[in-house]
Each structure stands twice: as C-alpha cells, then as structure tokens.
Amino acid sequence: MDVLVERDGLAGRLTLNRPKALNSLTHDMLRALRTALDAWAGDDSVATVVLTGAGERGLCAGADIRAMHDDAKAGGAGFREFFRDEYLLNELIARYPKPYVAVMDGITMGGGVGVSAHGSLRIVTERSTVAMPETRIGLVPDVGGSHLLAHAPGELGTHLALTAGSMTAADALLCGFADHFVPAAALPGLLAELAHRPAAEAVAAHATAAPASELAAQRGWIDTCYAADEVEEILTRLADSGVPEAKQAAEEILGKSPTALKVTLAALRLARGHRSLAETLEQEYRISCAALDSHDLVEGIRAQVVDKDRDPHWRPATPAEVGPEEVRRFFAPAPTGALGIG
C-alpha cells in the first residue's frame, strides 16, 4: 500500500509509503488520504491525525512528475483531475477539525508541502529541507505554496519562489511553513506519546529551539531586490547589489523557465490580496491547468527527470520575451471549471 492507514491509540496514522520514490504522490495516494481524513473527521475515537513518510530520506518530494510529463504530452486530462483532487485535499487539511500533526522530517517539497504545511501542528527537524521548486520544471508554486510564500516575511517568499531555493528547519519556521522544531532523535518518543496524549501537549514536550535561520541574516538585500514588480528589474537589482549571495540568486533565477518566473511573480503579488487559502488554490488551479498545455512544463521535466541533461530549452528563452498576454493566459478559467472553494 502506498499510503498506510493505521490506528495507534488516540491517533490516526497516515504514512506515505513509496520510499524508493521519496514518497512522491500518485492520484491513488491523494484519494487514500482523503478517504481516511473524511472518515476520521467524524470518528470520536480519533483525537489526532499524524502524517509521516516512510524511509530515511524525507516526508515527500512532491507529485510524481515523470507521470505528469507523460500526461501533459498526452493532453493533460489526467493531471487536471490530479490537481483538482490535490488542491481540494490541501484545503481540507487547512480546515481539518482535529489536530493534524505533520512530521516534515527530511525532504519535503512541492506536493509534500501541500499535505503538511497547511496542518495545525507542523514539525521540522535538523534534517528538514523544505522547498517549492516548481520553476525548475516550468511550473508555478502550487498546493497552496503560493499562499505561504506570499505571506512570508518581507520578500523572502519571492526569493524562494523565483530561485526554487530550499529552506532549513529554521528558515521554514521563519517563513511560516512550520511551527515547531523537534530533534530527529526525539521523533520516536513524540509519535509514541501522540497515541495517548493531546497533540499540542505532546509536541510541546519534545520541541526545542531551532538553530539560527540562514535566510534571516539576508533579509536586507532580499527585501530590497525583490520588492520590484518585474522579473527583469529584480534581476537588475540582484546583479547591481554588490552582494555575492544576490549575484548567485540572479544566476539561479536565469536558469529557470522565464514564463514560469513571470507567472510566479504575478501569482504571489495577487495572493497577497486574497481573502483565504481557498481563493489562492483556485488561482493555482487555473495556472496549473494552463501549464499542462505549455511547452516549458514538458521540457523542464524532460531536462530534470527524464533525460537528466539539466539543459532545458525554454520557449520563450528570456524574461524580456514573455509578454503580458502570455502571463494573463495562465490566469484564465480552467477548461474543467473552478474548484468551487474560493
């Protein structure tokens, strides 16, 4: 079973169980998570839901993007349904009526963020690597990630989104992706206590202070450079800042899909004004459906995962060539209609 659904005392345990694929999500896994959460919501014998990942490498690396590549080449119908069910699951997790404890130990990226970072008790460890790396493959941060990034302090979210950068545990706490730091060695004890103790008490008993955030020390140049509302201006500010880390960020951005960069920046700016996560998920659904019809999504996954040559040929090739009409296309209504939650 790719999702283990178990009872452990007062806790309902959900374990993503594809360790060889870094627990990447399939459509059947989304359905299994939804079925369990729907059942436990009304079950008085379940006090807490606990999400973990099998294996030693992480909670979840995201969706199965090789399957996304193949489906997009065939027209994208399968992943339009995948995205619909995924985003509805993300919204359910955010409003779940019981404590939802997500253990974001190890790699937690993309769709892995979606099934964890909207929970009520989000735990990171010294092994955590949290990221929304979608611009690497010609996609835009989704699963509610654009909501979290848009509301991170200052322009940290913009920096992370455009560079596809990773967060340490302390960075994730700073940026609002996590709530508590628990040393990895303490996780077995925490999981055991969640079976018979209120979730908030159990987590508090094992949580400790996190190491210092690497991003916090860089807020000055990040907030200044990323405050611009055009990708080209951000790149100019980064290059002219005189800060080595800023120059490195510009180089990282230039390797990403120019179209995805411009759509991502527009999406984050709009998400800041949204009333709710649900409204942002509606926007993400429109964007992701449009991406399934784009050249860059197939090309980005080909370069990163299929052929692994790390040499994507983006179309258009530069941000300056991506006009406003192309960006607006990603915000048009999805052919399959709205999610119905925003």
Disulfide bonds with the S-S distance in Angstrom:
none
